[in-house]
Amino acid sequence: MDEYLLIESQGPWGGPGAERFVDDAVRLRESGHDVVLLLIENGVTAALAGAGHTAGSAAGPAVAPGRGLRDLLDRGGRVWADAFSLTHRALVPEQLLPGVVPVDMDEVAARLLAPGARGVWH
């Protein structure tokens, strides 16, 4: 089983690429891979309870808030949110979807440097 660290730096309003990247994480997990999705920079806003596109937005069709992240968590994947990015945006862990874990870069580095780990940045 391969281990993936997928890094998403765009928020849900950054366009359809961010949503597709989360869907890729779900598919990797469904295929039996160990998946950690790290949200950094504006990507941390995707982990907020209530995050998602609204009907008729320029970003695309309406989606359920946090749908992709919940799908990943429900399948045994992990979602990390960069603690620095959260702080920089005046966000606190209590605002995140249940199951999203704030992490520091030392945890990210350890994961990325683990034998067999594959990093993918979006």
Sequence and secondary structure as in RCSB ss.txt:
>XXXX:A:sequence
MDEYLLIESQGPWGGPGAERFVDDAVRLRESGHDVVLLLIENGVTAALAGAGHTAGSAAGPAVAPGRGLRDLLDR
GGRVWADAFSLTHRALVPEQLLPGVVPVDMDEVAARLLAPGARGVWH
>XXXX:A:secstr
  EEEEEE S TTS HHHHHHHHHHHHHHHTT EEEEEE GGGGGGGBTT S  TTBTTBS   TTHHHHHHHHT
T EEEEEHHHHHHTT  GGGB TTEEEE HHHHHHHHHSTTEEEEE 
